[in-house]
């Protein structure tokens, strides 16, 4: 896996591997280099078991609390 893929920002196209909701967490597995995507809910559920096996845990779940910009006309 290249650093460019591991470092890119998650978008609305990226979906949770467990439920299909928008993904906010990317996990890169250390042994295989495979990538898993999770919504914030499922990331919290698997984190205690999966984090020790990961080489990278990229969490953007803080974006859930951002306010959307509203255009002013």
N, C-alpha and C positions, 0 to 999 in steps of 0.2 A: 504494500500500500504506500502510495506516495504521500508526502507531507501536505501537498496541495489538497488532496481529497480529505485528509484528516482535519485540516484547518479551515475548510470552507464553512461558511455560515449555513445553518439549517434553514430551509425554506418551507413554504406550505406544501410543496411537492413531497417532502420527506415525511414518511408515515411510520408510525409505531409498528414494530414487528409483532406485537402481541394483539393489538386491537384495531389498528388502522387509523387512529387519531393522529393529529399533527405531532411529529417528533420534535422534542426539545433536547434530547440527550443522545449523543453518539458515543458508543463504547467500542473501542478497538481492543480485540482480544490479543493478549501478549503472545501466546503459543502459536496461533495460526495467522494472526494479522487480520482475521475476519472482522467485519463491522456489523454491529447491531444498533438499531435505532429504537428509542422508546419515547412515549409520551411521559410527562412528568410523573404521573401516577404510577405507571409500571416501572419507571426508573427507580423510584423510591422503594418499590416492592422487591426488586431484584438486586439492589445495590449491595446489601450486606454479603451476599454470596458471590456476586459477579465482579465487584470492584477489585478484590485480590487477584483475580485472573486477568485483569485488563492492563494494557500498557498505556491507554489514554482514556480518560473519562471527560468528555466535552459536554458541559451542561449549560444550556441556554434557557433554562426554565425561568430565570429572572425576567425574561421578556414577557411572561404571562401577566406581569404586574405593570407593564408600561402602558401609558395612555396613548391612544391613537391620536395622531395629529388631525385636527378638524380644520378644513380650509375655511377661511373667512372671506366672504364676498363683499 
